[in-house]
Amino acid sequence: MWDITIIPKAGYTIHPQKKAEVFQWFGNGKYPHGYARNIARCVKMGENKISGLKTHDCHVLLQRLLPVVIRPYLQSDVVDTLVALSTFFQRICVKELKKSDVRSLQEDIVYIMCKLERIFPPTFFDIMIHLMIHLPEQVLLTGPVQYTWCYPNERYALIFILIN
């Protein structure tokens, strides 16, 4: 008769019932005032979405929170790659960098990108993903990342909006 072929789920997907747990974890988290307090407000539990984050909240999410929350829900090879990506961003965002550290980051991001290409489909890789390869080079040219961040501009814009 009919042969039924069951296609396995991709390694980067979370079971729909477990997805609610992840969003509940983000929504119920308590963060210090001024650090990442906006994340809990941006979680939409019913829709399983996080939207309306500022750039600092995205950095906190990627560098600190995501490696903690994904461990029990994803396969180990996916977790290891995403933790390596988070570590890359943590290392590139430190206040003081040595040129040797930046050069090692240049090598590391190539391996991380190769691992990401083995996990995610080709449609995932747009120009923004490709730009990660150029971040260490940009740090060598401009210095530590915090001098080129937009956070001060966002905070100034918020103050300007509140005054008017």
VMD Tcl script that builds the backbone (N, CA, C; Angstrom):
set m [mol new atoms 492]
animate dup $m
set s [atomselect $m all]
$s set {name element resname resid chain x y z} {
  {N N MET 1 A 0.841 -1.189 0.000}
  {CA C MET 1 A 0.000 0.000 0.000}
  {C C MET 1 A 0.880 1.245 0.000}
  {N N TRP 2 A 0.592 2.101 0.943}
  {CA C TRP 2 A 1.304 3.377 1.031}
  {C C TRP 2 A 2.437 3.280 2.040}
  {N N ASP 3 A 3.586 3.684 1.618}
  {CA C ASP 3 A 4.700 3.784 2.559}
  {C C ASP 3 A 4.688 5.190 3.144}
  {N N ILE 4 A 4.623 5.251 4.433}
  {CA C ILE 4 A 4.585 6.548 5.104}
  {C C ILE 4 A 6.007 6.907 5.531}
  {N N THR 5 A 6.434 8.049 5.088}
  {CA C THR 5 A 7.744 8.548 5.463}
  {C C THR 5 A 7.562 9.680 6.453}
  {N N ILE 6 A 8.174 9.547 7.585}
  {CA C ILE 6 A 8.094 10.588 8.600}
  {C C ILE 6 A 9.401 11.363 8.580}
  {N N ILE 7 A 9.275 12.632 8.290}
  {CA C ILE 7 A 10.454 13.487 8.246}
  {C C ILE 7 A 10.725 13.993 9.663}
  {N N PRO 8 A 11.926 13.784 10.157}
  {CA C PRO 8 A 12.226 14.246 11.523}
  {C C PRO 8 A 12.261 15.768 11.590}
  {N N LYS 9 A 11.954 16.290 12.763}
  {CA C LYS 9 A 12.010 17.739 12.963}
  {C C LYS 9 A 13.464 18.199 12.928}
  {N N ALA 10 A 13.630 19.439 12.530}
  {CA C ALA 10 A 14.975 20.011 12.499}
  {C C ALA 10 A 15.519 20.121 13.921}
  {N N GLY 11 A 16.825 20.029 14.054}
  {CA C GLY 11 A 17.458 20.042 15.369}
  {C C GLY 11 A 17.322 21.354 16.117}
  {N N TYR 12 A 17.018 22.430 15.419}
  {CA C TYR 12 A 16.916 23.736 16.056}
  {C C TYR 12 A 15.487 24.086 16.466}
  {N N THR 13 A 14.548 23.179 16.267}
  {CA C THR 13 A 13.159 23.471 16.645}
  {C C THR 13 A 12.862 22.935 18.042}
  {N N ILE 14 A 11.973 23.612 18.713}
  {CA C ILE 14 A 11.536 23.212 20.046}
  {C C ILE 14 A 10.120 22.689 19.931}
  {N N HIS 15 A 9.825 21.622 20.620}
  {CA C HIS 15 A 8.480 21.047 20.613}
  {C C HIS 15 A 7.481 22.126 21.033}
  {N N PRO 16 A 6.325 22.218 20.356}
  {CA C PRO 16 A 5.362 23.299 20.660}
  {C C PRO 16 A 4.959 23.396 22.133}
  {N N GLN 17 A 4.838 22.268 22.817}
  {CA C GLN 17 A 4.473 22.323 24.238}
  {C C GLN 17 A 5.613 22.876 25.091}
  {N N LYS 18 A 6.841 22.595 24.681}
  {CA C LYS 18 A 7.999 23.106 25.415}
  {C C LYS 18 A 8.249 24.585 25.121}
  {N N LYS 19 A 7.784 25.044 23.948}
  {CA C LYS 19 A 7.986 26.436 23.561}
  {C C LYS 19 A 7.330 27.375 24.570}
  {N N ALA 20 A 6.155 26.998 25.071}
  {CA C ALA 20 A 5.468 27.816 26.078}
  {C C ALA 20 A 6.309 27.946 27.342}
  {N N GLU 21 A 7.026 26.886 27.708}
  {CA C GLU 21 A 7.905 26.939 28.889}
  {C C GLU 21 A 9.025 27.954 28.697}
  {N N VAL 22 A 9.582 27.984 27.490}
  {CA C VAL 22 A 10.671 28.915 27.198}
  {C C VAL 22 A 10.177 30.353 27.333}
  {N N PHE 23 A 9.028 30.654 26.737}
  {CA C PHE 23 A 8.507 32.021 26.796}
  {C C PHE 23 A 8.060 32.378 28.213}
  {N N GLN 24 A 7.594 31.402 28.960}
  {CA C GLN 24 A 7.237 31.652 30.358}
  {C C GLN 24 A 8.499 31.975 31.165}
  {N N TRP 25 A 9.601 31.282 30.861}
  {CA C TRP 25 A 10.865 31.547 31.543}
  {C C TRP 25 A 11.308 32.990 31.303}
  {N N PHE 26 A 11.228 33.440 30.040}
  {CA C PHE 26 A 11.598 34.820 29.721}
  {C C PHE 26 A 10.624 35.815 30.354}
  {N N GLY 27 A 9.344 35.494 30.336}
  {CA C GLY 27 A 8.333 36.420 30.862}
  {C C GLY 27 A 8.343 36.555 32.367}
  {N N ASN 28 A 8.707 35.486 33.066}
  {CA C ASN 28 A 8.695 35.515 34.524}
  {C C ASN 28 A 10.043 35.898 35.121}
  {N N GLY 29 A 11.046 36.073 34.285}
  {CA C GLY 29 A 12.373 36.421 34.786}
  {C C GLY 29 A 12.395 37.804 35.413}
  {N N LYS 30 A 13.160 37.940 36.471}
  {CA C LYS 30 A 13.337 39.233 37.145}
  {C C LYS 30 A 14.743 39.732 36.829}
  {N N TYR 31 A 14.798 40.902 36.243}
  {CA C TYR 31 A 16.066 41.470 35.830}
  {C C TYR 31 A 16.265 42.799 36.549}
  {N N PRO 32 A 17.503 43.190 36.806}
  {CA C PRO 32 A 17.758 44.457 37.489}
  {C C PRO 32 A 17.236 45.646 36.685}
  {N N HIS 33 A 16.839 46.663 37.400}
  {CA C HIS 33 A 16.336 47.877 36.747}
  {C C HIS 33 A 17.441 48.497 35.896}
  {N N GLY 34 A 17.124 48.794 34.658}
  {CA C GLY 34 A 18.088 49.406 33.759}
  {C C GLY 34 A 18.993 48.429 33.055}
  {N N TYR 35 A 18.920 47.144 33.394}
  {CA C TYR 35 A 19.784 46.162 32.735}
  {C C TYR 35 A 19.038 45.482 31.590}
  {N N ALA 36 A 17.995 44.767 31.909}
  {CA C ALA 36 A 17.220 44.072 30.875}
  {C C ALA 36 A 15.766 43.976 31.298}
  {N N ARG 37 A 15.300 44.982 31.972}
  {CA C ARG 37 A 13.960 44.932 32.535}
  {C C ARG 37 A 12.881 44.878 31.457}
  {N N ASN 38 A 13.175 45.365 30.285}
  {CA C ASN 38 A 12.184 45.443 29.220}
  {C C ASN 38 A 11.860 44.080 28.611}
  {N N ILE 39 A 12.707 43.081 28.797}
  {CA C ILE 39 A 12.514 41.781 28.156}
  {C C ILE 39 A 11.213 41.134 28.619}
  {N N ALA 40 A 10.951 41.136 29.919}
  {CA C ALA 40 A 9.737 40.497 30.429}
  {C C ALA 40 A 8.484 41.173 29.877}
  {N N ARG 41 A 8.534 42.482 29.670}
  {CA C ARG 41 A 7.370 43.193 29.121}
  {C C ARG 41 A 7.160 42.924 27.643}
  {N N CYS 42 A 8.191 42.521 26.946}
  {CA C CYS 42 A 8.095 42.306 25.504}
  {C C CYS 42 A 7.679 40.882 25.133}
  {N N VAL 43 A 7.555 40.007 26.122}
  {CA C VAL 43 A 7.158 38.630 25.858}
  {C C VAL 43 A 5.639 38.565 25.748}
  {N N LYS 44 A 5.174 38.018 24.637}
  {CA C LYS 44 A 3.744 37.817 24.422}
  {C C LYS 44 A 3.478 36.327 24.541}
  {N N MET 45 A 2.970 35.923 25.706}
  {CA C MET 45 A 2.819 34.499 26.035}
  {C C MET 45 A 1.885 33.769 25.072}
  {N N GLY 46 A 0.720 34.330 24.778}
  {CA C GLY 46 A -0.254 33.646 23.940}
  {C C GLY 46 A 0.227 33.426 22.519}
  {N N GLU 47 A 1.023 34.365 22.016}
  {CA C GLU 47 A 1.523 34.285 20.636}
  {C C GLU 47 A 2.882 33.600 20.540}
  {N N ASN 48 A 3.519 33.337 21.676}
  {CA C ASN 48 A 4.881 32.796 21.706}
  {C C ASN 48 A 5.827 33.662 20.890}
  {N N LYS 49 A 5.846 34.952 21.219}
  {CA C LYS 49 A 6.696 35.909 20.524}
  {C C LYS 49 A 7.381 36.825 21.521}
  {N N ILE 50 A 8.525 37.317 21.111}
  {CA C ILE 50 A 9.210 38.386 21.827}
  {C C ILE 50 A 9.390 39.497 20.803}
  {N N SER 51 A 8.785 40.634 21.053}
  {CA C SER 51 A 8.899 41.737 20.105}
  {C C SER 51 A 8.994 43.054 20.846}
  {N N GLY 52 A 9.573 44.043 20.188}
  {CA C GLY 52 A 9.700 45.367 20.776}
  {C C GLY 52 A 10.933 45.550 21.638}
  {N N LEU 53 A 11.935 44.696 21.460}
  {CA C LEU 53 A 13.157 44.811 22.255}
  {C C LEU 53 A 14.042 45.931 21.729}
  {N N LYS 54 A 14.726 46.588 22.627}
  {CA C LYS 54 A 15.748 47.551 22.230}
  {C C LYS 54 A 17.053 46.791 21.989}
  {N N THR 55 A 18.029 47.448 21.397}
  {CA C THR 55 A 19.261 46.755 21.042}
  {C C THR 55 A 19.977 46.181 22.259}
  {N N HIS 56 A 19.963 46.900 23.371}
  {CA C HIS 56 A 20.622 46.390 24.579}
  {C C HIS 56 A 19.933 45.124 25.064}
  {N N ASP 57 A 18.605 45.101 25.009}
  {CA C ASP 57 A 17.868 43.905 25.424}
  {C C ASP 57 A 18.219 42.716 24.532}
  {N N CYS 58 A 18.376 42.957 23.241}
  {CA C CYS 58 A 18.770 41.886 22.317}
  {C C CYS 58 A 20.155 41.355 22.652}
  {N N HIS 59 A 21.070 42.249 23.006}
  {CA C HIS 59 A 22.416 41.811 23.380}
  {C C HIS 59 A 22.386 40.980 24.652}
  {N N VAL 60 A 21.622 41.419 25.644}
  {CA C VAL 60 A 21.509 40.651 26.889}
  {C C VAL 60 A 20.884 39.296 26.597}
  {N N LEU 61 A 19.872 39.274 25.762}
  {CA C LEU 61 A 19.204 38.027 25.412}
  {C C LEU 61 A 20.173 37.066 24.736}
  {N N LEU 62 A 20.929 37.558 23.765}
  {CA C LEU 62 A 21.852 36.705 23.024}
  {C C LEU 62 A 23.060 36.285 23.858}
  {N N GLN 63 A 23.633 37.220 24.607}
  {CA C GLN 63 A 24.881 36.935 25.314}
  {C C GLN 63 A 24.677 36.193 26.627}
  {N N ARG 64 A 23.624 36.482 27.345}
  {CA C ARG 64 A 23.482 35.959 28.709}
  {C C ARG 64 A 22.336 34.972 28.896}
  {N N LEU 65 A 21.164 35.276 28.349}
  {CA C LEU 65 A 19.976 34.493 28.671}
  {C C LEU 65 A 19.778 33.280 27.767}
  {N N LEU 66 A 19.970 33.443 26.479}
  {CA C LEU 66 A 19.735 32.358 25.530}
  {C C LEU 66 A 20.565 31.108 25.839}
  {N N PRO 67 A 21.865 31.232 26.145}
  {CA C PRO 67 A 22.626 30.014 26.453}
  {C C PRO 67 A 22.100 29.269 27.671}
  {N N VAL 68 A 21.468 29.965 28.586}
  {CA C VAL 68 A 20.948 29.320 29.784}
  {C C VAL 68 A 19.639 28.590 29.482}
  {N N VAL 69 A 18.757 29.243 28.738}
  {CA C VAL 69 A 17.411 28.702 28.568}
  {C C VAL 69 A 17.337 27.582 27.533}
  {N N ILE 70 A 18.226 27.537 26.552}
  {CA C ILE 70 A 18.076 26.556 25.474}
  {C C ILE 70 A 18.613 25.172 25.808}
  {N N ARG 71 A 19.429 25.058 26.814}
  {CA C ARG 71 A 20.097 23.779 27.090}
  {C C ARG 71 A 19.159 22.577 27.212}
  {N N PRO 72 A 18.069 22.658 27.972}
  {CA C PRO 72 A 17.234 21.451 28.093}
  {C C PRO 72 A 16.316 21.185 26.897}
  {N N TYR 73 A 16.227 22.109 25.958}
  {CA C TYR 73 A 15.226 21.991 24.903}
  {C C TYR 73 A 15.778 21.641 23.528}
  {N N LEU 74 A 17.060 21.816 23.299}
  {CA C LEU 74 A 17.638 21.569 21.977}
  {C C LEU 74 A 18.695 20.478 22.045}
  {N N GLN 75 A 19.056 19.965 20.874}
  {CA C GLN 75 A 20.093 18.944 20.792}
  {C C GLN 75 A 21.440 19.543 21.178}
  {N N SER 76 A 22.337 18.701 21.643}
  {CA C SER 76 A 23.608 19.196 22.180}
  {C C SER 76 A 24.466 19.899 21.117}
  {N N ASP 77 A 24.457 19.424 19.862}
  {CA C ASP 77 A 25.273 20.089 18.849}
  {C C ASP 77 A 24.751 21.492 18.544}
  {N N VAL 78 A 23.443 21.676 18.584}
  {CA C VAL 78 A 22.849 22.996 18.370}
  {C C VAL 78 A 23.165 23.905 19.554}
  {N N VAL 79 A 23.036 23.359 20.748}
  {CA C VAL 79 A 23.323 24.139 21.964}
  {C C VAL 79 A 24.774 24.582 21.975}
  {N N ASP 80 A 25.685 23.673 21.668}
  {CA C ASP 80 A 27.108 24.009 21.680}
  {C C ASP 80 A 27.426 25.131 20.692}
  {N N THR 81 A 26.813 25.082 19.525}
  {CA C THR 81 A 27.055 26.110 18.515}
  {C C THR 81 A 26.484 27.447 18.949}
  {N N LEU 82 A 25.275 27.456 19.494}
  {CA C LEU 82 A 24.661 28.717 19.929}
  {C C LEU 82 A 25.380 29.299 21.148}
  {N N VAL 83 A 25.873 28.442 22.019}
  {CA C VAL 83 A 26.663 28.923 23.165}
  {C C VAL 83 A 27.984 29.503 22.664}
  {N N ALA 84 A 28.591 28.883 21.663}
  {CA C ALA 84 A 29.828 29.431 21.086}
  {C C ALA 84 A 29.567 30.800 20.462}
  {N N LEU 85 A 28.422 30.958 19.803}
  {CA C LEU 85 A 28.060 32.250 19.223}
  {C C LEU 85 A 27.859 33.297 20.321}
  {N N SER 86 A 27.200 32.906 21.394}
  {CA C SER 86 A 27.008 33.829 22.527}
  {C C SER 86 A 28.339 34.211 23.149}
  {N N THR 87 A 29.223 33.249 23.286}
  {CA C THR 87 A 30.550 33.517 23.838}
  {C C THR 87 A 31.339 34.453 22.929}
  {N N PHE 88 A 31.194 34.286 21.626}
  {CA C PHE 88 A 31.845 35.182 20.672}
  {C C PHE 88 A 31.405 36.622 20.927}
  {N N PHE 89 A 30.094 36.830 21.069}
  {CA C PHE 89 A 29.603 38.192 21.296}
  {C C PHE 89 A 30.014 38.714 22.674}
  {N N GLN 90 A 30.074 37.851 23.672}
  {CA C GLN 90 A 30.558 38.286 24.986}
  {C C GLN 90 A 32.004 38.738 24.895}
  {N N ARG 91 A 32.818 37.964 24.189}
  {CA C ARG 91 A 34.247 38.282 24.096}
  {C C ARG 91 A 34.509 39.532 23.259}
  {N N ILE 92 A 33.691 39.766 22.248}
  {CA C ILE 92 A 33.933 40.925 21.394}
  {C C ILE 92 A 33.403 42.211 22.028}
  {N N CYS 93 A 32.537 42.084 23.030}
  {CA C CYS 93 A 31.932 43.260 23.662}
  {C C CYS 93 A 32.599 43.658 24.976}
  {N N VAL 94 A 33.745 43.083 25.298}
  {CA C VAL 94 A 34.421 43.463 26.532}
  {C C VAL 94 A 35.015 44.863 26.386}
  {N N LYS 95 A 35.327 45.484 27.521}
  {CA C LYS 95 A 35.817 46.866 27.494}
  {C C LYS 95 A 37.253 46.981 27.004}
  {N N GLU 96 A 38.054 45.972 27.284}
  {CA C GLU 96 A 39.449 45.995 26.850}
  {C C GLU 96 A 39.738 44.744 26.039}
  {N N LEU 97 A 40.340 44.932 24.889}
  {CA C LEU 97 A 40.660 43.819 23.996}
  {C C LEU 97 A 42.129 43.877 23.584}
  {N N LYS 98 A 42.744 42.723 23.513}
  {CA C LYS 98 A 44.086 42.627 22.944}
  {C C LYS 98 A 43.942 42.264 21.471}
  {N N LYS 99 A 44.887 42.693 20.676}
  {CA C LYS 99 A 44.837 42.367 19.249}
  {C C LYS 99 A 44.889 40.859 19.032}
  {N N SER 100 A 45.630 40.155 19.881}
  {CA C SER 100 A 45.709 38.694 19.734}
  {C C SER 100 A 44.348 38.049 20.005}
  {N N ASP 101 A 43.592 38.604 20.963}
  {CA C ASP 101 A 42.247 38.087 21.234}
  {C C ASP 101 A 41.323 38.318 20.045}
  {N N VAL 102 A 41.435 39.474 19.424}
  {CA C VAL 102 A 40.590 39.784 18.271}
  {C C VAL 102 A 40.939 38.867 17.103}
  {N N ARG 103 A 42.204 38.586 16.935}
  {CA C ARG 103 A 42.596 37.677 15.849}
  {C C ARG 103 A 42.065 36.266 16.098}
  {N N SER 104 A 42.064 35.858 17.357}
  {CA C SER 104 A 41.490 34.539 17.660}
  {C C SER 104 A 39.975 34.553 17.443}
  {N N LEU 105 A 39.325 35.696 17.701}
  {CA C LEU 105 A 37.894 35.818 17.412}
  {C C LEU 105 A 37.631 35.720 15.912}
  {N N GLN 106 A 38.536 36.262 15.098}
  {CA C GLN 106 A 38.391 36.152 13.645}
  {C C GLN 106 A 38.392 34.689 13.203}
  {N N GLU 107 A 39.234 33.887 13.817}
  {CA C GLU 107 A 39.283 32.462 13.481}
  {C C GLU 107 A 38.054 31.743 14.029}
  {N N ASP 108 A 37.658 32.091 15.252}
  {CA C ASP 108 A 36.529 31.411 15.891}
  {C C ASP 108 A 35.227 31.613 15.135}
  {N N ILE 109 A 34.976 32.820 14.641}
  {CA C ILE 109 A 33.696 33.091 13.992}
  {C C ILE 109 A 33.569 32.303 12.692}
  {N N VAL 110 A 34.673 31.999 12.058}
  {CA C VAL 110 A 34.620 31.179 10.837}
  {C C VAL 110 A 34.121 29.777 11.182}
  {N N TYR 111 A 34.654 29.191 12.247}
  {CA C TYR 111 A 34.219 27.862 12.662}
  {C C TYR 111 A 32.768 27.875 13.151}
  {N N ILE 112 A 32.400 28.927 13.857}
  {CA C ILE 112 A 31.024 29.039 14.335}
  {C C ILE 112 A 30.062 29.136 13.156}
  {N N MET 113 A 30.427 29.928 12.161}
  {CA C MET 113 A 29.572 30.056 10.971}
  {C C MET 113 A 29.450 28.715 10.239}
  {N N CYS 114 A 30.527 27.964 10.154}
  {CA C CYS 114 A 30.464 26.643 9.517}
  {C C CYS 114 A 29.516 25.718 10.274}
  {N N LYS 115 A 29.579 25.768 11.605}
  {CA C LYS 115 A 28.672 24.950 12.399}
  {C C LYS 115 A 27.223 25.394 12.213}
  {N N LEU 116 A 27.008 26.712 12.149}
  {CA C LEU 116 A 25.651 27.220 11.916}
  {C C LEU 116 A 25.120 26.773 10.558}
  {N N GLU 117 A 25.989 26.721 9.555}
  {CA C GLU 117 A 25.567 26.291 8.221}
  {C C GLU 117 A 25.177 24.824 8.194}
  {N N ARG 118 A 25.728 24.037 9.092}
  {CA C ARG 118 A 25.352 22.622 9.171}
  {C C ARG 118 A 24.011 22.428 9.868}
  {N N ILE 119 A 23.599 23.416 10.672}
  {CA C ILE 119 A 22.373 23.281 11.461}
  {C C ILE 119 A 21.184 23.939 10.781}
  {N N PHE 120 A 21.339 25.169 10.346}
  {CA C PHE 120 A 20.219 25.962 9.834}
  {C C PHE 120 A 20.125 25.883 8.310}
  {N N PRO 121 A 18.930 26.081 7.766}
  {CA C PRO 121 A 18.764 26.046 6.304}
  {C C PRO 121 A 19.410 27.266 5.647}
  {N N PRO 122 A 19.680 27.186 4.346}
  {CA C PRO 122 A 20.329 28.306 3.649}
  {C C PRO 122 A 19.544 29.618 3.708}
  {N N THR 123 A 18.236 29.545 3.830}
  {CA C THR 123 A 17.434 30.776 3.886}
  {C C THR 123 A 17.698 31.584 5.150}
  {N N PHE 124 A 18.283 30.969 6.168}
  {CA C PHE 124 A 18.610 31.668 7.415}
  {C C PHE 124 A 19.740 32.670 7.215}
  {N N PHE 125 A 20.605 32.407 6.265}
  {CA C PHE 125 A 21.834 33.182 6.106}
  {C C PHE 125 A 21.625 34.351 5.159}
  {N N ASP 126 A 21.285 35.481 5.739}
  {CA C ASP 126 A 21.177 36.706 4.966}
  {C C ASP 126 A 22.422 37.557 5.239}
  {N N ILE 127 A 22.403 38.780 4.801}
  {CA C ILE 127 A 23.581 39.637 4.932}
  {C C ILE 127 A 23.906 39.937 6.400}
  {N N MET 128 A 22.894 39.976 7.257}
  {CA C MET 128 A 23.151 40.279 8.671}
  {C C MET 128 A 23.946 39.164 9.341}
  {N N ILE 129 A 23.680 37.934 8.979}
  {CA C ILE 129 A 24.442 36.815 9.538}
  {C C ILE 129 A 25.876 36.869 9.021}
  {N N HIS 130 A 26.026 37.207 7.756}
  {CA C HIS 130 A 27.361 37.300 7.166}
  {C C HIS 130 A 28.202 38.401 7.820}
  {N N LEU 131 A 27.564 39.456 8.293}
  {CA C LEU 131 A 28.310 40.575 8.880}
  {C C LEU 131 A 29.074 40.184 10.144}
  {N N MET 132 A 28.684 39.097 10.792}
  {CA C MET 132 A 29.418 38.652 11.987}
  {C C MET 132 A 30.874 38.364 11.662}
  {N N ILE 133 A 31.147 37.934 10.454}
  {CA C ILE 133 A 32.523 37.638 10.058}
  {C C ILE 133 A 33.372 38.909 10.075}
  {N N HIS 134 A 32.758 40.048 9.796}
  {CA C HIS 134 A 33.496 41.303 9.707}
  {C C HIS 134 A 33.602 42.049 11.044}
  {N N LEU 135 A 32.920 41.599 12.081}
  {CA C LEU 135 A 32.970 42.300 13.373}
  {C C LEU 135 A 34.374 42.366 13.974}
  {N N PRO 136 A 35.136 41.276 14.017}
  {CA C PRO 136 A 36.490 41.400 14.574}
  {C C PRO 136 A 37.370 42.375 13.785}
  {N N GLU 137 A 37.218 42.376 12.471}
  {CA C GLU 137 A 37.988 43.316 11.655}
  {C C GLU 137 A 37.601 44.754 11.993}
  {N N GLN 138 A 36.313 44.978 12.202}
  {CA C GLN 138 A 35.834 46.314 12.570}
  {C C GLN 138 A 36.384 46.735 13.934}
  {N N VAL 139 A 36.478 45.790 14.857}
  {CA C VAL 139 A 37.042 46.095 16.179}
  {C C VAL 139 A 38.514 46.465 16.048}
  {N N LEU 140 A 39.243 45.792 15.172}
  {CA C LEU 140 A 40.651 46.151 14.962}
  {C C LEU 140 A 40.780 47.566 14.409}
  {N N LEU 141 A 39.820 47.994 13.590}
  {CA C LEU 141 A 39.877 49.328 12.994}
  {C C LEU 141 A 39.403 50.431 13.931}
  {N N THR 142 A 38.341 50.182 14.699}
  {CA C THR 142 A 37.716 51.251 15.489}
  {C C THR 142 A 37.957 51.158 16.984}
  {N N GLY 143 A 38.440 50.040 17.471}
  {CA C GLY 143 A 38.626 49.883 18.901}
  {C C GLY 143 A 37.456 49.146 19.526}
  {N N PRO 144 A 37.376 49.144 20.855}
  {CA C PRO 144 A 36.312 48.419 21.545}
  {C C PRO 144 A 34.913 48.801 21.056}
  {N N VAL 145 A 34.032 47.831 21.107}
  {CA C VAL 145 A 32.705 47.965 20.515}
  {C C VAL 145 A 31.858 49.054 21.169}
  {N N GLN 146 A 32.007 49.259 22.466}
  {CA C GLN 146 A 31.107 50.199 23.149}
  {C C GLN 146 A 31.223 51.629 22.627}
  {N N TYR 147 A 32.311 51.952 21.938}
  {CA C TYR 147 A 32.444 53.302 21.392}
  {C C TYR 147 A 31.654 53.492 20.107}
  {N N THR 148 A 31.149 52.414 19.537}
  {CA C THR 148 A 30.353 52.517 18.315}
  {C C THR 148 A 28.911 52.068 18.517}
  {N N TRP 149 A 28.512 51.789 19.770}
  {CA C TRP 149 A 27.144 51.342 20.060}
  {C C TRP 149 A 26.140 52.470 19.921}
  {N N CYS 150 A 24.903 52.091 19.736}
  {CA C CYS 150 A 23.798 53.057 19.621}
  {C C CYS 150 A 23.047 53.238 20.930}
  {N N TYR 151 A 23.438 52.553 21.992}
  {CA C TYR 151 A 22.690 52.653 23.254}
  {C C TYR 151 A 22.566 54.090 23.747}
  {N N PRO 152 A 23.655 54.882 23.770}
  {CA C PRO 152 A 23.502 56.259 24.248}
  {C C PRO 152 A 22.508 57.050 23.407}
  {N N ASN 153 A 22.494 56.830 22.102}
  {CA C ASN 153 A 21.545 57.526 21.245}
  {C C ASN 153 A 20.112 57.114 21.547}
  {N N GLU 154 A 19.898 55.813 21.805}
  {CA C GLU 154 A 18.550 55.350 22.143}
  {C C GLU 154 A 18.081 55.967 23.458}
  {N N ARG 155 A 18.972 55.988 24.444}
  {CA C ARG 155 A 18.582 56.579 25.739}
  {C C ARG 155 A 18.301 58.067 25.603}
  {N N TYR 156 A 19.113 58.765 24.814}
  {CA C TYR 156 A 18.887 60.191 24.604}
  {C C TYR 156 A 17.561 60.422 23.888}
  {N N ALA 157 A 17.257 59.579 22.913}
  {CA C ALA 157 A 15.991 59.716 22.183}
  {C C ALA 157 A 14.812 59.477 23.122}
  {N N LEU 158 A 14.932 58.517 24.047}
  {CA C LEU 158 A 13.857 58.257 25.006}
  {C C LEU 158 A 13.651 59.467 25.917}
  {N N ILE 159 A 14.733 60.054 26.384}
  {CA C ILE 159 A 14.616 61.247 27.232}
  {C C ILE 159 A 13.971 62.383 26.460}
  {N N PHE 160 A 14.378 62.540 25.200}
  {CA C PHE 160 A 13.800 63.597 24.367}
  {C C PHE 160 A 12.305 63.377 24.145}
  {N N ILE 161 A 11.895 62.126 23.946}
  {CA C ILE 161 A 10.480 61.806 23.760}
  {C C ILE 161 A 9.704 62.080 25.051}
  {N N LEU 162 A 10.278 61.718 26.197}
  {CA C LEU 162 A 9.581 61.930 27.464}
  {C C LEU 162 A 9.422 63.420 27.801}
  {N N ILE 163 A 10.380 64.236 27.394}
  {CA C ILE 163 A 10.308 65.672 27.679}
  {C C ILE 163 A 9.207 66.322 26.857}
  {N N ASN 164 A 9.078 65.912 25.618}
  {CA C ASN 164 A 8.071 66.533 24.726}
  {C C ASN 164 A 6.746 65.933 24.886}
}
mol reanalyze $m
mol bondsrecalc $m
mol representation Tube
mol addrep $m
